């Protein structure tokens, strides 16, 4: 196998004409140069240098190797510089996938802090709800997935193969029209809303809503369903029904004409940042995870 250090020595010998002159240029001993040239000739299986008087002259194979060595060493130097830049966070790329309410609350603060600290790091953002976002991570289509799961839900082992950074606990909140009979109460039991028209959110949230209602002894009558949280809030504000949304979603939707009311008993979901074990050691990914954690604390 041809090694880069051997190519550097070969170029020095070709340029200087002798082992001793190459040794002086490279800052090593003449026997060390001779030894490396023997190792290179053994690797390629043919002589590369012949002695002509006091000088070393390249064979035809040696000339061919020196001709290619310039490009090889230049490419290697460029690669080393690029890797050093990535390792030092002067460059790098992170592909982030987040669910919508995370994109509008946690992500902006985290990415602003990341850009201020490491302006050379580029981050792309795509939106997807779990489990789609987690599937993208496992498929190699992103580096970090912002996801959630509801407490007590089945499938707690679904992330066992991933690095899990717990960011915060988000509780579900009832959202009712401002003129609703329960709008001024401090909290509401889910059963008190059994006869209402319901507006449901994303498929996973919709499934959780049905489970919570079933545990209270009723099946919700879902008149509208949308993945768009502002649309849910708008429909509630227009008096078309009630909803149960995560607190994070209500903060991102900023509902008008609707009022959030605490839900009893509490139903919570865990917000996490997920990555693959090997990616967790990549400097740009590790820095982004750190900023997401700090944004969650704030």
C-alpha positions in Angstrom: 0.0 0.0 0.0 1.4 3.4 -1.0 1.6 5.8 2.0 1.5 9.6 1.8 4.7 9.9 3.8 6.5 7.8 1.3 5.2 10.0 -1.6 6.5 13.1 0.2 10.0 11.6 0.6 10.0 10.5 -3.1 9.2 14.0 -4.2 11.9 15.4 -2.0 14.5 13.0 -3.5 13.4 13.7 -7.0 13.6 17.5 -6.4 16.9 17.4 -4.6 18.7 14.6 -6.4 20.0 12.7 -3.4 19.0 11.0 -0.2 21.1 13.3 1.9 19.7 16.5 0.4 16.2 15.2 0.8 16.9 14.3 4.4 18.1 17.9 5.1 14.9 19.2 3.5 12.7 16.9 5.4 14.5 17.3 8.7 15.3 13.6 9.1 18.3 11.3 8.6 19.7 9.9 5.4 19.2 6.3 6.5 15.5 7.1 7.3 15.0 8.4 3.7 16.7 5.3 2.3 14.5 3.1 4.4 11.3 4.8 3.3 12.3 4.6 -0.4 12.9 0.8 0.0 9.5 0.4 1.6 7.9 2.3 -1.2 9.6 0.2 -3.9 8.5 -2.9 -2.1 4.9 -1.6 -2.0 4.8 -0.9 -5.8 6.9 -3.9 -6.7 9.4 -2.1 -9.0 12.4 0.2 -8.7 11.7 3.9 -8.6 15.2 5.3 -8.2 18.6 4.5 -9.8 21.9 6.0 -8.9 23.6 8.0 -11.6 27.0 9.2 -10.3 26.4 11.1 -7.1 22.7 11.7 -7.9 19.5 9.6 -7.7 17.5 9.5 -10.9 13.9 8.5 -11.3 13.0 5.4 -13.3 10.0 5.5 -15.6 7.8 4.1 -12.8 9.3 6.7 -10.4 8.5 9.5 -12.8 4.9 8.3 -13.2 4.5 8.1 -9.4 5.9 11.6 -8.8 3.6 13.0 -11.5 0.6 11.6 -9.7 2.0 12.4 -6.2 1.4 16.1 -6.5 -2.4 15.7 -7.0 -2.6 13.0 -4.3 -0.8 15.0 -1.7 -2.7 18.2 -2.6 -6.0 16.3 -2.2 -4.9 14.8 1.1 -3.9 18.2 2.4 -7.3 19.7 1.4 -9.0 16.7 3.1 -7.0 17.2 6.2 -7.8 20.9 6.3 -11.5 20.3 5.8 -11.7 17.6 8.5 -9.8 19.9 10.9 -12.3 22.7 10.1 -15.2 20.4 10.8 -13.6 19.1 14.0 -12.9 22.7 15.1 -16.5 23.7 14.2 -15.2 26.2 11.6 -17.3 24.2 9.2 -19.8 21.3 9.3 -23.4 20.4 8.4 -26.3 19.2 10.6 -29.6 18.0 9.1 -32.3 18.5 11.7 -35.9 17.2 11.5 -38.4 18.5 14.0 -42.2 18.3 14.7 -43.9 21.7 14.0 -44.4 23.0 17.6 -40.7 22.2 18.3 -39.7 24.0 15.1 -41.4 27.2 16.2 -40.3 27.2 19.9 -37.2 25.2 20.7 -35.4 25.2 17.3 -35.1 29.0 16.6 -33.4 29.8 19.9 -31.1 26.8 19.6 -30.0 27.5 16.0 -29.5 31.3 16.7 -27.2 30.4 19.6 -25.4 27.8 17.4 -24.8 30.3 14.6 -23.5 32.9 17.1 -21.0 30.4 18.6 -20.1 28.5 15.4 -21.0 30.6 12.3 -19.3 28.1 10.0 -21.7 25.3 10.9 -24.7 25.0 8.5 -28.0 23.5 9.7 -30.9 22.5 7.5 -34.4 22.1 8.9 -37.2 19.8 7.8 -40.5 19.1 9.5 -41.9 15.7 10.3 -43.9 14.1 13.1 -42.7 11.0 14.9 -42.4 8.2 14.0 -41.6 9.5 10.5 -38.9 11.7 11.9 -37.3 8.8 13.7 -37.5 6.6 10.6 -35.6 9.4 8.7 -32.9 9.3 11.3 -32.4 5.6 11.1 -32.4 5.8 7.3 -29.6 8.3 7.3 -31.8 11.1 6.0 -31.0 13.4 9.0 -28.6 13.8 11.8 -30.9 14.8 14.6 -34.6 14.2 15.1 -36.6 16.2 17.5 -39.4 13.9 18.7 -41.9 13.2 21.5 -43.7 10.3 23.1 -46.5 10.3 25.6 -45.9 9.1 29.2 -47.2 5.6 29.8 -47.6 4.9 26.1 -46.6 1.5 24.7 -43.3 1.1 22.8 -41.0 2.7 25.4 -38.2 0.6 23.9 -38.6 2.1 20.4 -35.5 4.4 20.9 -33.2 1.8 22.5 -30.8 1.9 19.6 -30.5 5.7 19.6 -28.9 8.4 21.7 -31.7 10.1 23.6 -31.3 13.7 24.9 -34.3 14.5 27.1 -35.2 18.2 26.7 -38.4 18.9 28.6 -41.8 17.5 29.7 -44.7 19.1 27.9 -48.3 18.7 29.4 -51.5 18.6 27.5 -53.9 21.5 27.9 -57.6 21.9 27.0 -58.3 24.6 24.5 -61.9 26.0 24.6 -63.6 29.1 23.0 -63.4 32.2 25.2 -67.1 32.2 25.7 -67.3 28.5 26.6 -68.9 27.6 30.0 -65.5 26.3 31.2 -63.3 29.0 29.9 -62.8 30.7 33.3 -62.1 27.6 35.3 -58.6 26.8 36.5 -58.7 23.2 35.4 -61.1 20.9 33.6 -61.5 17.1 33.6 -61.6 15.5 30.2 -64.9 14.0 31.0 -66.5 17.4 31.4 -65.9 17.8 27.6 -67.5 14.5 26.6 -70.5 16.1 24.8 -68.4 18.7 22.9 -67.4 18.8 19.2 -63.7 18.0 19.0 -60.9 19.4 16.8 -58.0 16.9 16.6 -54.3 17.5 15.8 -51.6 15.3 14.2 -52.2 11.5 13.9 -50.2 10.6 17.0 -51.8 13.4 19.0 -55.2 12.3 17.7 -54.5 8.7 18.9 -53.5 10.0 22.3 -56.7 12.1 22.5 -58.9 9.1 21.8 -57.0 7.0 24.4 -57.4 9.8 27.1 -61.1 10.1 26.3 -61.7 6.4 26.3 -60.0 6.2 29.7 -62.6 8.7 30.9 -65.4 6.6 29.5 -66.4 8.3 26.2 -65.4 8.4 22.5 -64.8 12.0 21.3 -66.8 13.2 18.3 -64.1 14.6 16.1 -65.6 17.1 13.6 -62.3 18.5 12.3 -58.8 17.1 12.1 -55.7 19.0 11.0 -51.9 18.7 11.5 -51.7 22.5 11.6 -51.8 23.7 15.2 -52.7 27.3 14.3 -55.6 25.9 12.3 -56.7 23.9 15.4 -56.5 27.1 17.5 -58.4 29.1 14.9 -61.2 26.5 14.7 -61.5 26.6 18.5 -61.4 30.4 18.5 -64.3 30.4 16.0 -66.4 28.4 18.4 -66.4 25.2 16.3 -65.3 22.9 19.1 -62.7 22.2 21.7 -59.3 20.6 21.5 -56.6 19.2 23.7 -53.1 20.4 22.6 -49.6 20.2 24.1 -48.6 23.4 25.9 -45.7 23.8 23.4 -48.2 23.8 20.5 -50.4 26.4 22.2 -47.3 28.6 22.7 -46.5 28.3 19.0 -50.1 28.8 17.8 -50.8 31.9 19.9 -54.6 31.3 19.8 -57.0 34.2 19.4 -60.6 33.8 20.7 -59.6 30.6 22.5 -58.5 30.0 26.1 -56.2 27.3 27.4 -57.3 25.5 30.6 -55.3 23.0 32.6 -56.3 19.4 32.1 -56.9 17.1 35.0 -55.5 14.5 35.6 -52.3 15.6 33.9 -51.3 14.0 30.6 -47.7 14.7 29.6 -45.4 14.0 26.7 -41.6 13.8 26.8 -39.7 16.0 24.2 -36.4 14.6 23.2 -33.6 15.1 20.7 -32.5 11.8 19.0 -29.3 10.9 17.1 -27.4 7.8 16.2 -24.6 6.7 18.5 -21.8 7.4 15.9 -23.3 10.8 15.1 -23.3 11.9 18.7 -19.5 12.3 18.5 -19.5 14.5 15.5 -18.6 18.0 16.8 -21.4 19.9 14.9 -24.0 17.4 15.9 -22.9 17.5 19.6 -22.9 21.3 19.6 -26.4 21.4 18.1 -27.7 18.9 20.8 -26.1 21.1 23.5 -27.9 24.2 22.2 -31.2 22.4 22.0 -30.8 21.4 25.7 -30.0 25.0 26.6 -33.0 26.3 24.7 -35.2 23.8 26.5 -33.9 25.0 29.9 -34.6 28.7 28.9 
